[in-house]
């Protein structure tokens, strides 16, 4: 059983500057670690019991163990493993904001035997990596979690151990059942505030007799696809589990696509592109003019690249980016965006506020931003403050579309 931890060890001051990283302290097994975080990083500004349980377990790694920390978030568990005797530690995360914070956490603690890689699960790891320990802070998407568990089994040596942590409302009970099927057994090591820490040991070279369910997307290069009709055009959209609205076109994107005004030859930025349906439509409406699509999720970026290629676009580019950080000074005629506003079950307006600020910065004078949002969210005041103007070009039962024009 991991040692009892102090209450709220990751409390930190509120952040007013989205780009500013903060340092918090966490005491794990009587040792104090520095954790680097910022707006947009998983569990920023709150204590995540699941992450802390994983970190406490990593304080018990055996000397020389090879550890892989998947869905690593701010990197705390991986840093603890690296400084607790592990021989080598790899941390992976599909979100570029998390991966950057994890690199800073590793560096801040002087963990020279740890490396952070951007990607989902084992996908970015060298093929030669074999692990004694794999840790997983579970994602909410069931198939994305299944891929992580399958990757863990494949990476582990016989006798290796997989630790999985998460909340009841995130699917930790489902994870327990899947561990049982894959590894042949599992047990709960700890519980805290609706969260559990699970453990499973690899005893055989092949998964359990029940096999792996929904195996279609366990291959990192297996993409789901569907057809979406937007503005009278049928687009083939490619996605991966865990990408926003990965198995269908979401209503908000369809609404935004119906009202956005893009003229031939105009350059377009799709900020938070997801699987790329809106960016691909923008490219078609502009007559294959310049389109840049940005997303923090590397799986979304991989999906959007395929969506753009299927649409026949030759001047579309997709980049991983913390909101608009990867724009690189380029200016556009139109920005389209459907910004995220949820952190767990709570509503957080700090991240979408940055979307609005970065959209303004990326526009030429006279350029337009089109933003779709839940109609109850108070974005009008943010757009008005940044652009000096705001117009509601769609006001529906569930969603609204706001337009701001740069002076």
C-alpha positions as CSV (number, residue, x, y, z in Angstrom):
1,X,0.0,0.0,0.0
2,X,1.5,3.4,-0.9
3,X,2.2,5.7,2.0
4,X,-0.4,8.2,3.1
5,X,0.2,11.6,1.5
6,X,-0.3,15.1,2.7
7,X,-3.5,17.0,1.8
8,X,-3.4,19.0,-1.4
9,X,0.4,18.9,-2.1
10,X,-0.1,20.5,-5.5
11,X,-1.9,23.6,-4.5
12,X,-0.6,26.6,-6.6
13,X,-1.6,30.2,-7.2
14,X,-4.0,31.1,-9.9
15,X,-2.4,31.9,-13.3
16,X,-3.3,35.1,-15.2
17,X,-0.9,34.6,-18.1
18,X,-1.7,31.5,-20.1
19,X,1.8,31.1,-21.4
20,X,3.4,31.3,-18.0
21,X,4.6,28.0,-16.4
22,X,4.3,27.7,-12.6
23,X,6.2,25.5,-10.2
24,X,4.4,23.6,-7.5
25,X,5.8,21.2,-4.9
26,X,4.7,17.6,-4.1
27,X,6.1,15.5,-1.3
28,X,6.2,11.8,-2.3
29,X,7.7,9.3,0.1
30,X,9.3,12.0,2.2
31,X,11.0,13.6,-0.8
32,X,10.0,16.9,-2.3
33,X,9.6,17.2,-6.0
34,X,9.0,20.2,-8.3
35,X,6.1,19.9,-10.7
36,X,5.8,22.3,-13.6
37,X,2.3,23.2,-14.8
38,X,0.3,25.8,-16.6
39,X,-3.2,26.5,-18.0
40,X,-4.1,23.6,-20.3
41,X,-1.9,21.0,-18.6
42,X,-3.9,18.0,-17.2
43,X,-4.9,18.6,-13.6
44,X,-3.5,22.1,-13.5
45,X,-4.6,24.0,-10.4
46,X,-6.0,21.0,-8.6
47,X,-4.9,17.8,-6.9
48,X,-5.4,14.6,-8.9
49,X,-5.5,11.6,-6.5
50,X,-4.9,9.1,-9.4
51,X,-1.7,10.9,-10.5
52,X,-0.5,11.1,-6.9
53,X,-1.1,7.4,-6.3
54,X,0.9,6.5,-9.4
55,X,3.8,8.8,-8.2
56,X,3.8,7.2,-4.8
57,X,4.0,3.8,-6.3
58,X,6.9,4.9,-8.5
59,X,8.8,5.8,-5.4
60,X,9.1,2.0,-4.8
61,X,10.6,1.0,-8.2
62,X,13.5,-1.4,-8.1
63,X,17.0,-0.2,-8.9
64,X,17.6,-0.4,-12.6
65,X,14.0,-0.9,-13.7
66,X,13.0,0.3,-17.1
67,X,9.8,2.4,-16.7
68,X,7.3,3.7,-19.3
69,X,4.9,6.3,-18.0
70,X,2.0,6.6,-20.6
71,X,-0.5,9.5,-20.6
72,X,2.1,11.2,-18.4
73,X,0.4,14.6,-17.9
74,X,2.7,16.9,-16.0
75,X,5.4,14.2,-15.7
76,X,5.3,13.8,-11.9
77,X,5.1,10.0,-11.8
78,X,7.9,9.6,-14.4
79,X,10.1,12.1,-12.5
80,X,9.6,10.2,-9.2
81,X,10.5,6.9,-10.9
82,X,13.6,8.4,-12.5
83,X,14.9,9.7,-9.1
84,X,13.9,6.6,-7.1
85,X,16.3,4.2,-8.7
86,X,14.9,3.4,-12.2
87,X,17.5,2.8,-14.8
88,X,15.7,4.5,-17.6
89,X,12.3,6.2,-17.9
90,X,10.3,7.1,-20.9
91,X,7.3,9.4,-20.6
92,X,4.7,9.7,-23.4
93,X,1.7,11.9,-23.9
94,X,-0.4,12.7,-26.9
95,X,-1.0,16.3,-25.8
96,X,1.8,18.8,-26.7
97,X,0.9,21.0,-23.7
98,X,1.3,18.1,-21.3
99,X,4.5,16.8,-23.0
100,X,6.1,20.2,-22.7
101,X,5.2,20.5,-19.0
102,X,6.5,17.0,-18.4
103,X,9.8,17.8,-20.0
104,X,10.1,20.8,-17.7
105,X,9.2,18.7,-14.7
106,X,11.9,16.2,-15.6
107,X,14.5,18.9,-16.1
108,X,13.5,20.8,-13.0
109,X,14.2,17.7,-10.9
110,X,17.5,16.9,-12.6
111,X,16.2,13.5,-13.9
112,X,18.9,12.9,-16.5
113,X,17.7,9.3,-17.1
114,X,14.2,10.3,-18.3
115,X,13.0,11.2,-21.7
116,X,9.6,12.7,-22.7
117,X,8.2,11.8,-26.1
118,X,5.1,13.2,-27.8
119,X,2.6,10.5,-28.9
120,X,-0.1,8.2,-27.7
121,X,1.0,5.2,-25.7
122,X,3.9,3.2,-27.2
123,X,3.7,4.8,-30.6
124,X,6.6,7.3,-30.2
125,X,8.9,4.8,-28.4
126,X,11.9,3.1,-30.0
127,X,10.9,-0.4,-31.1
128,X,13.6,-1.9,-28.9
129,X,12.1,-0.6,-25.6
130,X,11.1,-3.3,-23.1
131,X,9.8,-2.3,-19.7
132,X,9.8,-3.7,-16.2
133,X,7.1,-1.2,-15.2
134,X,4.4,0.6,-17.1
135,X,2.2,3.3,-15.5
136,X,-1.0,4.6,-17.0
137,X,-3.1,7.6,-15.9
138,X,-6.3,6.6,-17.7
139,X,-7.9,8.7,-20.4
140,X,-11.7,8.9,-20.5
141,X,-12.1,7.5,-24.1
142,X,-12.6,3.7,-23.8
143,X,-10.8,2.7,-27.0
144,X,-7.9,5.1,-26.3
145,X,-7.5,3.4,-22.9
146,X,-7.7,0.0,-24.5
147,X,-4.8,0.9,-26.8
148,X,-2.7,2.0,-23.8
149,X,-3.4,-1.3,-21.9
150,X,-2.6,-3.3,-25.0
151,X,0.6,-1.3,-25.5
152,X,1.5,-1.9,-21.8
153,X,1.2,-5.7,-22.2
154,X,3.3,-5.6,-25.3
155,X,6.0,-3.5,-23.8
156,X,6.4,-5.4,-20.5
157,X,8.8,-8.2,-20.0
158,X,7.4,-11.4,-18.5
159,X,7.2,-10.6,-14.8
160,X,6.7,-6.9,-15.5
161,X,4.0,-4.9,-13.7
162,X,1.4,-2.5,-15.1
163,X,0.0,0.2,-12.7
164,X,-3.2,1.9,-13.8
165,X,-5.0,4.8,-11.9
166,X,-8.1,6.8,-12.5
167,X,-11.5,7.9,-11.2
168,X,-14.7,5.9,-11.1
169,X,-16.4,8.4,-13.4
170,X,-13.5,8.1,-15.9
171,X,-13.8,4.3,-16.3
172,X,-11.4,2.8,-13.8
173,X,-13.9,-0.1,-13.2
174,X,-13.8,-0.8,-16.9
175,X,-10.1,-0.6,-16.8
176,X,-10.0,-3.2,-14.1
177,X,-12.1,-5.7,-16.1
178,X,-9.9,-5.1,-19.2
179,X,-6.7,-5.7,-17.1
180,X,-8.2,-8.9,-15.9
181,X,-8.9,-10.1,-19.5
182,X,-5.5,-9.1,-20.8
183,X,-3.2,-10.0,-18.0
184,X,-5.2,-12.8,-16.4
185,X,-5.6,-11.0,-13.0
186,X,-5.6,-7.6,-11.4
187,X,-5.9,-6.2,-7.9
188,X,-6.6,-2.8,-6.3
189,X,-3.7,-1.4,-4.4
190,X,-5.2,1.9,-3.1
191,X,-8.4,4.0,-3.2
192,X,-8.7,7.7,-2.6
193,X,-11.7,10.1,-3.2
194,X,-13.4,7.9,-5.9
195,X,-10.0,7.0,-7.5
196,X,-8.3,3.7,-7.6
197,X,-4.7,2.4,-8.2
198,X,-4.7,-1.0,-10.0
199,X,-1.9,-3.5,-10.5
200,X,-1.5,-6.3,-13.0
201,X,1.5,-8.6,-13.6
202,X,2.4,-10.1,-17.0
203,X,2.7,-13.8,-16.5
204,X,2.5,-15.0,-20.1
205,X,3.7,-13.9,-23.5
206,X,0.2,-13.7,-25.0
207,X,-2.9,-11.9,-23.6
208,X,-5.6,-13.8,-21.7
209,X,-7.9,-16.3,-23.4
210,X,-10.6,-13.6,-23.9
211,X,-8.2,-11.7,-26.1
212,X,-8.3,-8.0,-26.7
213,X,-11.8,-6.6,-27.5
214,X,-12.3,-4.0,-30.2
215,X,-8.9,-4.8,-31.6
216,X,-9.4,-2.7,-34.8
217,X,-7.8,0.4,-33.4
218,X,-5.0,-1.1,-31.4
219,X,-2.7,-0.5,-34.4
220,X,-1.5,3.1,-34.1
221,X,-2.0,3.5,-37.9
222,X,-5.6,2.2,-38.0
223,X,-7.9,5.2,-38.6
224,X,-11.7,5.4,-38.4
225,X,-13.4,7.3,-41.2
226,X,-16.8,8.6,-42.0
227,X,-18.4,10.9,-44.6
228,X,-19.5,14.4,-43.6
229,X,-21.7,16.6,-45.8
230,X,-20.8,20.3,-45.3
231,X,-22.0,23.1,-47.6
232,X,-23.1,20.6,-50.2
233,X,-19.7,18.9,-50.2
234,X,-19.0,15.4,-49.0
235,X,-15.8,15.1,-47.1
236,X,-14.1,11.9,-45.9
237,X,-13.0,12.5,-42.3
238,X,-10.3,10.4,-40.7
239,X,-10.1,10.1,-36.9
240,X,-8.5,8.1,-34.0
241,X,-10.0,7.2,-30.6
242,X,-9.7,10.0,-28.2
243,X,-9.8,12.8,-30.8
244,X,-12.7,15.2,-30.1
245,X,-16.0,13.8,-31.5
246,X,-14.0,11.0,-33.1
247,X,-16.8,8.8,-34.5
248,X,-19.1,11.5,-35.9
249,X,-19.3,15.1,-37.0
250,X,-20.2,17.2,-33.9
251,X,-23.1,19.6,-34.1
252,X,-21.1,22.7,-33.3
253,X,-18.7,22.1,-36.2
254,X,-21.6,21.5,-38.6
255,X,-23.2,24.8,-37.5
256,X,-19.9,26.8,-37.9
257,X,-19.3,25.3,-41.3
258,X,-22.8,26.5,-42.4
259,X,-22.2,30.2,-41.5
260,X,-18.5,30.8,-42.1
261,X,-17.7,33.2,-44.9
262,X,-14.6,32.2,-46.8
263,X,-13.8,33.7,-50.3
264,X,-11.7,32.2,-52.9
265,X,-8.0,32.9,-52.3
266,X,-8.3,33.7,-48.6
267,X,-5.9,32.1,-46.2
268,X,-7.5,30.3,-43.3
269,X,-6.3,29.2,-39.8
270,X,-8.3,26.4,-38.1
271,X,-7.4,26.8,-34.4
272,X,-8.1,23.5,-32.6
273,X,-8.8,21.6,-35.7
274,X,-9.7,18.2,-34.3
275,X,-10.0,15.7,-37.2
276,X,-9.8,18.5,-39.7
277,X,-13.3,18.5,-41.2
278,X,-13.7,22.3,-40.9
279,X,-10.1,23.0,-42.1
280,X,-10.7,20.7,-45.1
281,X,-13.9,22.6,-46.0
282,X,-12.1,25.9,-45.6
283,X,-9.5,24.7,-48.1
284,X,-12.2,23.8,-50.6
285,X,-14.1,27.1,-50.2
286,X,-10.9,29.1,-50.6
287,X,-10.0,27.3,-53.9
288,X,-7.1,25.4,-52.3
289,X,-5.5,28.5,-50.9
290,X,-3.3,28.4,-47.8
291,X,-4.9,26.5,-44.8
292,X,-3.1,25.9,-41.5
293,X,-4.7,23.6,-39.0
294,X,-3.4,23.5,-35.4
295,X,-4.3,21.1,-32.5
296,X,-2.6,20.2,-29.2
297,X,-3.5,16.5,-29.7
298,X,-1.0,14.7,-31.9
299,X,-3.6,12.1,-32.8
300,X,-5.9,14.9,-34.0
301,X,-3.0,16.3,-36.1
302,X,-2.4,12.8,-37.7
303,X,-6.1,12.6,-38.4
304,X,-6.4,16.0,-39.9
305,X,-3.5,15.4,-42.2
306,X,-5.4,12.4,-43.7
307,X,-8.6,14.4,-43.9
308,X,-6.9,17.2,-45.8
309,X,-5.2,14.7,-48.2
310,X,-8.5,13.0,-48.9
311,X,-10.0,16.3,-49.8
312,X,-7.3,16.8,-52.4
313,X,-5.8,19.9,-50.7
314,X,-2.3,20.8,-51.8
315,X,-1.7,23.9,-49.6
316,X,-2.9,22.6,-46.3
317,X,-0.6,22.0,-43.4
318,X,-1.3,20.6,-39.9
319,X,0.9,21.2,-36.8
320,X,0.8,20.3,-33.2
321,X,0.4,23.5,-31.2
322,X,-0.4,24.9,-27.7
323,X,-3.4,27.0,-29.0
324,X,-1.8,29.4,-31.6
325,X,1.9,29.0,-30.5
326,X,2.9,27.2,-33.7
327,X,1.5,29.9,-36.1
328,X,5.0,31.4,-36.3
329,X,4.0,35.0,-37.2
330,X,2.0,34.1,-40.3
331,X,-1.2,36.2,-40.8
332,X,-4.5,34.9,-42.1
333,X,-7.7,36.3,-43.6
334,X,-10.0,34.1,-41.6
335,X,-9.7,32.1,-38.3
336,X,-12.2,29.4,-37.5
337,X,-12.3,27.8,-34.0
338,X,-14.4,25.6,-31.8
339,X,-12.4,25.9,-28.6
340,X,-12.5,23.4,-25.7
341,X,-14.0,24.7,-22.5
342,X,-14.1,21.6,-20.2
343,X,-11.5,20.6,-17.6
344,X,-12.9,17.3,-16.2
345,X,-16.5,18.1,-15.4
346,X,-15.9,21.8,-14.8
347,X,-16.1,24.7,-17.2
348,X,-12.8,26.6,-17.7
349,X,-12.8,29.7,-19.7
350,X,-9.0,30.4,-19.5
351,X,-8.1,28.2,-22.4
352,X,-10.8,29.4,-24.8
353,X,-9.9,33.0,-23.8
354,X,-6.4,32.2,-25.1
355,X,-7.9,30.9,-28.3
356,X,-9.6,34.3,-28.9
357,X,-6.4,36.2,-28.1
358,X,-4.3,34.0,-30.5
359,X,-7.0,34.2,-33.2
360,X,-6.8,38.0,-33.1
361,X,-3.0,37.9,-33.2
362,X,-3.0,35.7,-36.3
363,X,-5.4,37.9,-38.4
364,X,-4.5,40.5,-40.9
365,X,-6.3,43.9,-40.5
366,X,-9.9,43.3,-41.6
367,X,-9.6,39.6,-41.0
368,X,-12.4,37.7,-39.4
369,X,-12.6,35.2,-36.5
370,X,-15.6,32.8,-36.4
371,X,-16.0,31.1,-33.1
372,X,-18.7,28.5,-32.2
373,X,-19.6,27.8,-28.6
374,X,-22.3,26.6,-26.3
375,X,-24.8,29.4,-26.2
376,X,-24.5,29.8,-22.4
377,X,-20.8,30.6,-22.4
378,X,-20.1,34.3,-22.0
379,X,-17.6,34.7,-24.8
380,X,-19.1,37.9,-26.2
381,X,-17.3,40.0,-23.6
382,X,-14.0,38.4,-24.3
383,X,-14.3,38.9,-28.1
384,X,-15.5,42.5,-27.6
385,X,-12.5,43.2,-25.3
386,X,-10.0,41.8,-27.7
387,X,-11.4,42.8,-31.1
388,X,-13.3,45.9,-30.1
389,X,-16.4,44.4,-31.8
390,X,-18.5,41.2,-31.7
391,X,-21.4,40.0,-33.8
392,X,-23.6,37.0,-33.2
393,X,-24.0,35.4,-36.7
394,X,-25.8,32.4,-35.4
395,X,-28.0,32.0,-32.3
396,X,-29.3,28.5,-32.0
397,X,-31.0,26.4,-29.3
398,X,-27.6,24.9,-28.2
399,X,-24.9,26.8,-30.0
400,X,-24.0,30.3,-31.2
401,X,-21.4,31.5,-33.6
402,X,-19.6,34.8,-32.9
403,X,-17.7,36.9,-35.4
404,X,-14.9,39.4,-34.5
405,X,-13.2,41.6,-37.1
406,X,-9.7,42.8,-36.5
407,X,-9.3,46.6,-37.0
